[in-house]
């Protein structure tokens, strides 16, 4: 079962593997949304989960007793020293080496361990040792690859797993492991009755709320402790001033969680963890013939991230077996929302959701789908039958009318789709069939099902029946795997590379991989068939020759490449010969990617892997690339900075890849030594930025002249500033501090983001921030919704403000959330007197708050149409409502009183707005016209428009054949309608002008008939677009500009474009398409009531981009760009459309200004009051980036 459990982690693990190997027709029955019991609710159990008690530590040096020394399985050693922030020795620290920087997916030898023991989280290192009295240590038994080292002792730890490159192994020089002051933790675990829980495993880490902060700060901490007989635990060192989550587990299903706010350094915190209350669940399983089903398995998958780890570790504890009369029961399950599924040899049920909220909870009946049977056969590469193969059902049935968009609006909706995809792979005795001597099978399935074939001597292959046409019989073809062997060598000196990684790259095409089946063996009777490969295959939609062994009515299906296969097809290189071998490879034409420290990644294509054979002698030559050397110093005192991560890349935003701590793809990366010097090898041609990440400093990206091929760049000096600080108090509208409230800061201008939490007194502090303007958000995330994926109820309160961070300055910004401590708002939503269950409601303030400040609350109606907002600030609100049972999306206004409690009765409006669109000249009705209804009153300030509160848009409609239209379910208010342009899917643009109606008011439940809306007649231009080669099939946009009024109208299309709604007179027409030079036609005469036809000849162009640098060296955005051809004619003009007051918030970037025919041009750029003119020569088929310096 553990092996089957691994796919639950496949998305995360596949990402990890990707990073590592790049080294440097049935029913889904949702249960009613029962009242949510926050877990754990211990208020009535006599247990008080107290705020953490913080005690300043004195000289406690008690040795932590769960550490051990270990010699790893490898052949290498690493010597080093543990030091403090002043680089003084730290004696007696425990030092451990790991394979990855993030502790969720540790493995000692091979990455397969992650799949074999998913979420084991034993935090077992490769090797470990205690440092001596002088802080020196020697790790033994390490692998020949980059490693990540951590050190800990009482109230002191390394801020992260520190990257150690492979080149540091087996060297006499010592590696410095830097530590910083930390806090310590102790506590107890109690069950729902208040009794201590001995033997519980306690995991301390960032938790889902603060994963962003852990990633951004490169401090993904995780530690484990076990409670003693009294339920007590202790941890010697935890990160100071960091929000953490404490999870407790015992047995198969028992779990609990508590949050720990930021703790000061050198302080000891005491915190208790309450286990979730337990209940029971029972139900029954029937088949489609209304018979009770005995002996099938029922799996209860918790739709709650807090229960993910115990489920993955021991899935059998979450499985029950249906007995007599199809009854099943779970004696013990935590209170939570569950996805239930039943399965047996005869079929599988669709999933149903249910909630365990107490003793004897009842689940909806599960219906085993066993009436649909798929017949097919399994063959090998020669087309011969494969007997005794297991064909497993790998998917869950869906009903035909299921609305996929509504899945996200259900309780647990965020996880429902993921669970539906993954759960079939977790089921212990999945529905399966065994092929007979002729390779035939029969299995309960349906047209869109997924099947997996397992056969001795073959790799596992997955097939999708969705590609099956008509009533064809599927033929599933599988092959025995091949292997590949080769070596990694240095391209410069042809010497072997002793340490590196090789992985399978892209499957370019499927070969005729069985030696017995060749194209020349196909007879004239064979037919052509469309390749049923993956859609991203280069051969998709090509035709191949149908094999002669395929019988009439059969369809050959090609397998999909599984995530596991992609993750596993790699080899570590750790030997003097640089040799590698990869087994279990699907036959075909592959590429191989080689990577090693100090080299650029190389992809070698055209590797043919044959069935059951080993392809030998592959040599992958790696290019050392360019080298960048320099020093990192403090921008203030010019002192060197040791231990800084330095990376080199082509783009400024690529510096974020360094947050992966050396695990980025093709990222040249290194660390500075004690003197701040660095050497980055393996940089690429045209790399133009040096990025620095250093503890206690702001992130830095410094531009450098682009690197040349194999260049050695010396003397690069990077002065890193310490950045600025934001701090303040988070409080409610009464001034009461809000503890443990999440605070986030995002700057588009500074290209930076941060996240923290307010401490127990409501104070927050964020240091080492890049200077710039920031958006600050404080939010009260509903834990129950967050962990159960109920996104419609996730944000129970939120607030955004703005602030400016200055270099080495401290800015105080107090964050006030007026919704905290506000009104408890209950209510009901009805439609014509009937309750609307499952409706999502978002309250957005329209009280005219500060332009860059907003508050927002979210809720959902229960089965009775009732909703609850726990705390809402008094004021006027617009409720944005999505009510699927009423088939209505719209808004209603309401006022929240300044009171402890309030009640709102919301009713789906029945207001109508109708009318008819006709031509002003002929009176003929205008069909397929696009109409936009906009509300003109109650626009909210600030971010309200983003979330709907201040949005004027109320709906789209299009006219019928008789020109009539109707907007339904419209709320009272003041509106206008914009009419014009053809609706989506209409082939012809009418020759009428766009207009806006006069404003009108709609009363409650009013039926407003606007009568005939007359559209003035217009002219149009029909543009036939061709190229030098004849037809033109690329997407394009065409713009017509009136030469006197400068009024613009545009349209889009492929070879022919119609621009309508034009006034009479002369127009200039511009036609643009990606990769083509803009074509301009001048003096095009437009007359009312007719199209003027013109032809535009498009020419291939070369891309032109501008890198505009300000006086301080940063990239900036221009206010105006003009481009003139060699005759001085203006061929391109582009204005900055961002309001001038907001431009400093928008980061500068290298800007593409289009494609141009080869020739000489003059570029004119304006930034503020300054202007620069730069000449450029554009060549055929050669992109050009021009630097403009201010």
WOQUICOR-V579909 format. One record per pair of residues at least 24 apart in sequence whose C-alpha atoms are under 7 Angstrom apart, sorted by the first residue. I is the first residue (numbers start at 1). J is the second residue. Records with the same first field share a line. If there is no record, write none. Layout:
I = J / J
This chain:
1 = 428
2 = 116 / 117
3 = 115 / 116
4 = 425 / 426 / 428
5 = 312 / 426
6 = 115 / 116 / 118
7 = 422 / 425
8 = 422
10 = 563
14 = 563 / 567
17 = 567
18 = 567
19 = 663 / 664 / 665
20 = 663
21 = 501 / 503 / 570
22 = 595 / 664 / 665
23 = 595 / 663 / 664 / 665
24 = 597 / 662 / 663 / 664 / 665 / 666 / 667 / 668 / 669
25 = 397 / 398 / 399 / 400
26 = 350 / 397 / 398 / 399
27 = 350 / 398 / 399
28 = 350 / 351 / 352 / 398
29 = 352 / 353
30 = 352 / 353 / 354
31 = 353 / 354
32 = 863
33 = 411 / 862 / 863
34 = 862
38 = 784
39 = 276
40 = 274 / 275 / 276 / 277
42 = 192
45 = 192 / 193 / 194
46 = 194
47 = 194
49 = 272 / 273 / 274
50 = 271 / 272
51 = 271
52 = 269 / 270 / 271
53 = 269 / 270
54 = 267 / 268 / 269 / 270
55 = 267 / 268 / 269
56 = 266 / 267 / 268
57 = 266 / 267 / 268
61 = 154
64 = 236
69 = 128 / 129 / 130
70 = 127 / 128 / 129
71 = 127 / 128 / 140 / 141
72 = 126 / 127 / 140 / 141 / 142
73 = 141 / 142
74 = 141 / 142 / 143
75 = 141 / 142 / 143
76 = 140 / 141 / 142 / 143 / 144 / 169 / 170
77 = 139 / 140 / 141 / 142 / 169 / 170
78 = 138 / 139 / 140 / 169 / 170
79 = 137 / 138 / 139 / 174 / 175
80 = 136 / 137 / 138 / 174 / 175 / 176
81 = 135 / 136 / 137 / 174 / 175 / 176 / 177
82 = 135 / 136 / 176 / 177 / 178
83 = 135 / 176 / 177 / 178 / 179
84 = 178 / 179 / 180
85 = 178 / 179 / 180
89 = 134 / 135
90 = 134 / 135
91 = 131 / 132 / 133 / 134 / 135
92 = 130 / 131 / 132 / 133 / 135
93 = 130 / 131 / 151 / 152 / 153
94 = 129 / 130 / 131 / 151 / 152 / 153
95 = 128 / 129 / 130 / 131 / 150 / 151 / 152
96 = 125 / 127 / 128 / 129 / 149 / 150 / 151
97 = 125 / 126 / 127 / 128 / 147 / 148 / 149 / 150
98 = 125 / 126 / 147 / 148 / 149
99 = 147 / 148
100 = 147 / 148
101 = 148 / 161 / 661
102 = 220
103 = 222
112 = 568
118 = 312 / 313
119 = 309 / 312 / 313
120 = 313
144 = 499 / 574
145 = 499 / 500
152 = 237
153 = 236 / 237
154 = 236 / 237
155 = 181 / 182 / 183 / 184 / 236 / 237 / 266
156 = 180 / 181 / 182 / 237
157 = 181 / 182 / 237
159 = 219
160 = 218 / 219 / 220 / 221
163 = 661 / 662
181 = 265 / 266
182 = 237 / 238 / 239 / 240 / 265 / 266
183 = 237 / 238 / 239 / 240 / 263 / 264 / 265 / 266 / 267 / 268
184 = 235 / 236 / 237 / 238 / 267 / 268 / 269
185 = 234 / 235 / 236 / 268 / 269 / 270
186 = 233 / 234 / 235 / 269 / 270 / 271
187 = 232 / 233 / 234 / 270 / 271 / 272
188 = 231 / 232 / 233 / 271 / 272 / 273
189 = 231 / 232 / 272 / 273 / 274
190 = 273 / 274 / 275
191 = 274 / 275
192 = 274 / 275 / 276 / 277
196 = 230 / 231
197 = 231
198 = 227 / 228 / 229 / 230 / 231
199 = 226 / 227 / 228 / 250
200 = 226 / 227 / 248 / 249 / 250
201 = 225 / 226 / 227 / 248 / 249 / 250
202 = 226 / 246 / 247 / 248 / 249
203 = 246 / 247 / 248
204 = 244 / 245 / 246 / 247
205 = 244 / 245 / 246
206 = 243 / 244 / 245
207 = 244 / 245
212 = 755
213 = 754 / 755 / 756
215 = 659
216 = 659 / 754
218 = 659
240 = 264 / 265
243 = 756 / 757
252 = 310 / 314 / 317
253 = 310 / 317 / 333 / 334
254 = 334
255 = 307
261 = 740 / 757 / 759 / 760
262 = 757 / 759
276 = 334 / 335
277 = 334 / 335
278 = 332 / 333 / 334 / 335
279 = 332 / 333 / 334 / 335 / 356 / 357 / 358 / 359 / 360
280 = 330 / 331 / 332 / 333 / 356 / 358 / 359 / 360 / 361
281 = 329 / 330 / 331 / 356 / 360 / 361 / 362 / 363
282 = 328 / 329 / 330 / 360 / 361 / 362 / 363
283 = 327 / 328 / 329 / 362 / 363 / 364 / 365
284 = 326 / 327 / 328 / 365 / 366
285 = 322 / 326 / 327 / 365 / 366 / 367 / 368
286 = 326 / 366 / 367 / 368
287 = 367 / 368 / 369 / 370
288 = 367 / 368 / 369 / 370 / 371
292 = 325 / 326
293 = 325 / 326
294 = 322 / 323 / 324 / 325 / 326
295 = 321 / 322 / 323
296 = 321 / 322 / 342 / 343 / 344
297 = 321 / 322 / 342 / 343 / 344
298 = 340 / 341 / 342 / 343
299 = 340 / 341 / 342
300 = 338 / 339 / 340
301 = 338 / 339 / 340
302 = 336 / 337 / 338 / 339
303 = 337 / 338 / 339 / 412 / 415 / 788
304 = 336 / 787 / 788
305 = 787 / 788
306 = 787
342 = 366 / 368
343 = 368 / 430 / 431
344 = 430 / 431
345 = 431 / 432
346 = 370 / 431 / 444
347 = 431 / 444
348 = 431
350 = 396 / 397 / 398
370 = 444
372 = 444 / 445 / 446
373 = 442 / 443 / 444 / 445
374 = 442 / 443 / 444 / 445 / 446
375 = 441 / 442 / 443 / 473
376 = 440 / 441 / 442 / 473 / 474 / 475
377 = 439 / 440 / 441 / 474 / 475 / 476
378 = 439 / 440 / 475 / 476 / 477
379 = 439 / 476 / 477 / 478
380 = 477 / 478 / 479
381 = 477 / 478 / 479 / 513 / 514
382 = 514 / 516 / 517
383 = 549
385 = 438 / 439
386 = 439
387 = 435 / 436 / 437 / 438 / 439
388 = 434 / 435 / 436
389 = 434 / 435 / 453 / 454 / 455
390 = 432 / 433 / 434 / 435 / 453 / 454 / 455
391 = 432 / 433 / 434 / 451 / 452 / 453 / 454
392 = 430 / 431 / 432 / 433 / 451 / 452 / 453
393 = 430 / 431 / 432 / 450 / 451 / 452
394 = 424 / 425 / 450 / 451 / 452
395 = 421 / 424 / 449 / 450
396 = 420 / 424
409 = 792
411 = 790
412 = 788 / 789 / 790
413 = 789 / 790
414 = 789 / 790 / 791
415 = 789
459 = 584
461 = 559 / 560
462 = 559 / 560 / 562
463 = 557 / 558 / 559 / 560
472 = 553 / 554 / 555
473 = 553 / 554 / 555
474 = 554 / 555 / 556 / 557
475 = 554 / 555 / 556 / 557
476 = 556 / 557
477 = 557 / 558
479 = 611
480 = 611 / 612
481 = 584 / 585 / 586 / 587 / 611 / 612
482 = 583 / 584 / 585 / 586 / 587 / 609 / 610 / 611 / 612 / 613 / 614
483 = 582 / 583 / 584 / 585 / 609 / 613 / 614 / 615
484 = 581 / 582 / 583 / 614 / 615 / 616
485 = 580 / 581 / 582 / 615 / 616 / 617 / 618
486 = 579 / 580 / 581 / 616 / 617 / 618 / 619
487 = 578 / 579 / 580 / 618 / 619 / 620
488 = 578 / 579 / 619 / 620 / 621
489 = 578 / 620 / 621 / 622
490 = 621 / 622 / 623
491 = 621 / 622 / 623
496 = 576 / 577 / 578
497 = 578
498 = 573 / 574 / 575 / 576 / 577 / 578
499 = 573 / 574 / 575 / 578 / 596
500 = 572 / 573 / 574 / 595 / 596 / 597
501 = 571 / 572 / 573 / 594 / 595 / 596
502 = 570 / 571 / 572 / 592 / 593 / 594 / 595
503 = 569 / 570 / 571 / 592 / 593 / 594
504 = 569 / 570 / 591 / 592 / 593
505 = 590 / 591 / 592 / 593
506 = 590 / 591
507 = 588 / 589 / 590 / 591
508 = 537 / 538 / 589 / 590
509 = 537 / 538 / 539 / 588 / 589
510 = 588 / 589
511 = 588 / 589
513 = 587 / 588 / 610 / 611
514 = 611
522 = 547 / 548
523 = 548
532 = 557 / 558
533 = 558
534 = 560
587 = 611
594 = 620
598 = 624 / 681 / 682
599 = 623 / 624 / 625 / 681 / 682
600 = 624 / 625 / 666 / 682 / 683
601 = 666
624 = 681 / 682
625 = 681 / 682 / 683 / 684 / 709 / 710
626 = 681 / 682 / 683 / 684 / 709 / 710 / 711 / 712
627 = 679 / 680 / 681 / 682 / 683 / 711 / 712 / 713
628 = 679 / 680 / 681 / 712 / 713 / 714
629 = 678 / 679 / 680 / 713 / 714 / 715 / 716
630 = 677 / 678 / 679 / 714 / 715 / 716 / 717
631 = 676 / 677 / 678 / 716 / 717 / 718
632 = 676 / 677 / 717 / 718 / 719
633 = 676 / 718 / 719 / 720
634 = 719 / 720 / 721
635 = 719 / 720 / 721
636 = 721
640 = 675 / 676
641 = 674 / 675 / 676
642 = 672 / 673 / 674 / 675 / 676
643 = 671 / 672 / 673 / 674
644 = 671 / 672 / 692 / 693 / 694
645 = 670 / 671 / 672 / 692 / 693 / 694
646 = 670 / 671 / 690 / 691 / 692 / 693
647 = 680 / 690 / 691 / 692
648 = 683 / 687 / 689 / 690 / 691
649 = 687 / 688 / 689 / 690
650 = 686 / 687 / 688 / 689
651 = 688 / 689
652 = 689 / 701
655 = 691 / 701
685 = 709
696 = 722 / 768
697 = 721 / 722 / 723 / 768
698 = 722 / 723 / 768 / 769 / 770
699 = 770
722 = 768 / 808
723 = 768 / 769 / 770 / 771 / 807 / 808
724 = 767 / 768 / 769 / 770 / 771 / 805 / 806 / 807 / 808 / 809 / 810
725 = 766 / 767 / 768 / 769 / 805 / 809 / 810 / 811
726 = 765 / 766 / 767 / 805 / 810 / 811 / 812 / 813
727 = 764 / 765 / 766 / 811 / 812 / 813
728 = 763 / 764 / 765 / 812 / 813 / 814
729 = 762 / 763 / 764 / 814 / 815
730 = 758 / 762 / 763 / 814 / 815 / 816
731 = 762 / 815 / 816 / 817
732 = 816 / 817 / 818 / 820 / 821
733 = 816 / 817 / 818 / 820
737 = 761 / 762
738 = 762
741 = 778 / 779 / 780
742 = 778 / 779 / 780
743 = 777 / 778 / 779
744 = 776 / 777 / 778
745 = 774 / 775 / 776 / 777
746 = 774 / 775 / 776
747 = 772 / 773 / 774 / 775
748 = 1145 / 1146 / 1147
749 = 773 / 1144 / 1145 / 1146 / 1147
750 = 1147
771 = 805 / 806 / 807
772 = 804 / 805 / 806
773 = 803 / 804 / 805 / 1145
774 = 802 / 803 / 804
775 = 800 / 801 / 802 / 803
776 = 800 / 801 / 802
777 = 801
792 = 840 / 858 / 859 / 860
793 = 858 / 859 / 860
794 = 858
795 = 857 / 858
796 = 857 / 858
797 = 855 / 856 / 857
798 = 855 / 856
799 = 853 / 854 / 855
800 = 853 / 854
801 = 852 / 853
802 = 852
818 = 873
819 = 871 / 872 / 873
820 = 871 / 872
821 = 871
822 = 871 / 872 / 873 / 874 / 900
823 = 871 / 872 / 873 / 874 / 898 / 899 / 900 / 901 / 902
824 = 869 / 870 / 871 / 872 / 900 / 901 / 902
825 = 868 / 869 / 870 / 871 / 872 / 901 / 902 / 903
826 = 867 / 868 / 869 / 902 / 903 / 904
827 = 866 / 867 / 868 / 903 / 904 / 905
828 = 865 / 866 / 867 / 904 / 905 / 906
829 = 865 / 866 / 905 / 906 / 907
830 = 865 / 906 / 907 / 908
831 = 886 / 907 / 908
835 = 864 / 865
836 = 865 / 883 / 885 / 886
837 = 861 / 862 / 863 / 864 / 865 / 885
838 = 862 / 863 / 883
839 = 881 / 882 / 883 / 884
840 = 881 / 882 / 883
841 = 879 / 880 / 881 / 882
842 = 879 / 880 / 881
843 = 877 / 878 / 879 / 880
844 = 877 / 878 / 879 / 944 / 949
845 = 876 / 877 / 878 / 940 / 944 / 949
846 = 876 / 877 / 878 / 938 / 939 / 940 / 941 / 949 / 950
847 = 875 / 876 / 940
848 = 940 / 941
849 = 941
850 = 941 / 942
851 = 941 / 942
852 = 942 / 943
853 = 942 / 943
854 = 942 / 943 / 944
874 = 898
878 = 949
880 = 948
891 = 971
892 = 971
908 = 969
909 = 969 / 970 / 971 / 1005
910 = 968 / 969 / 970 / 1005
911 = 968 / 969 / 970 / 971 / 1004 / 1005 / 1006 / 1007
912 = 966 / 967 / 968 / 969 / 970 / 1006 / 1007 / 1008
913 = 966 / 967 / 968 / 1007 / 1008 / 1009
914 = 965 / 966 / 967 / 1008 / 1009 / 1010
915 = 964 / 965 / 966 / 1009 / 1010 / 1011 / 1012
916 = 963 / 964 / 965 / 1011 / 1012 / 1013
917 = 963 / 964 / 1012 / 1013 / 1014
918 = 963 / 1012 / 1013 / 1014 / 1015
919 = 1014 / 1015 / 1016 / 1017
920 = 1014 / 1015 / 1016 / 1017
921 = 1016 / 1017
925 = 962 / 963
926 = 963
927 = 959 / 960 / 961 / 962 / 963
928 = 958 / 959 / 960 / 982 / 983 / 986
929 = 958 / 959 / 980 / 981 / 982 / 983
930 = 957 / 958 / 959 / 979 / 980 / 981 / 982 / 983
931 = 956 / 957 / 958 / 977 / 978 / 979 / 980
932 = 956 / 957 / 977 / 978 / 979
933 = 975 / 976 / 977 / 978
934 = 975 / 976 / 977
935 = 973 / 974 / 975 / 976
936 = 974 / 975
937 = 973 / 974
958 = 983
971 = 1004
972 = 1002 / 1003 / 1004
973 = 1001 / 1002 / 1003
974 = 999 / 1000 / 1001 / 1002
975 = 999 / 1000 / 1001
976 = 1000
989 = 1058 / 1060
990 = 1060
991 = 1017 / 1018 / 1019 / 1020 / 1060 / 1061 / 1089
992 = 1016 / 1017 / 1018 / 1061
993 = 1017 / 1018 / 1061 / 1062
994 = 1061
1017 = 1088 / 1089
1018 = 1061 / 1062 / 1063 / 1088 / 1089
1019 = 1060 / 1061 / 1062 / 1063 / 1064 / 1086 / 1087 / 1088 / 1089 / 1090 / 1091
1020 = 1058 / 1059 / 1060 / 1061 / 1062 / 1086 / 1090 / 1091 / 1092
1021 = 1058 / 1059 / 1060 / 1091 / 1092 / 1093
1022 = 1057 / 1058 / 1059 / 1091 / 1092 / 1093 / 1094
1023 = 1056 / 1057 / 1058 / 1093 / 1094 / 1095 / 1096
1024 = 1055 / 1056 / 1057 / 1094 / 1095 / 1096
1025 = 1055 / 1056 / 1095 / 1096 / 1097
1026 = 1096 / 1097 / 1098
1027 = 1097 / 1098 / 1099
1028 = 1099
1035 = 1073
1036 = 1071 / 1072 / 1073
1037 = 1071 / 1072 / 1073
1038 = 1069 / 1070 / 1071 / 1072
1039 = 1069 / 1070 / 1071
1040 = 1067 / 1068 / 1069 / 1070
1041 = 1067 / 1068 / 1069
1042 = 1066 / 1067 / 1068
1043 = 1067 / 1068
1064 = 1088
1075 = 1100 / 1101 / 1102 / 1103 / 1155
1076 = 1100 / 1101 / 1155
1077 = 1101 / 1155 / 1156 / 1157
1078 = 1156
1099 = 1157
1100 = 1157
1101 = 1155 / 1156 / 1157 / 1158
1102 = 1155 / 1156 / 1157 / 1178 / 1179 / 1180 / 1181 / 1182 / 1183
1103 = 1154 / 1155 / 1156 / 1183 / 1184
1104 = 1152 / 1153 / 1154 / 1155 / 1183 / 1184 / 1185
1105 = 1150 / 1151 / 1152 / 1153 / 1184 / 1185 / 1186
1106 = 1150 / 1151 / 1152 / 1185 / 1186 / 1187
1107 = 1150 / 1151 / 1185 / 1186 / 1187 / 1188
1108 = 1187 / 1188 / 1189
1109 = 1188 / 1189 / 1190
1110 = 1189 / 1190
1111 = 1190
1115 = 1148 / 1149
1116 = 1148 / 1149
1117 = 1148 / 1149
1118 = 1165 / 1166 / 1167
1119 = 1166 / 1167 / 1168
1120 = 1165 / 1166
1121 = 1164 / 1165 / 1166
1122 = 1163 / 1164 / 1165
1123 = 1161 / 1162 / 1163 / 1164
1124 = 1161 / 1162 / 1163
1125 = 1160 / 1161 / 1162
1126 = 1160 / 1161
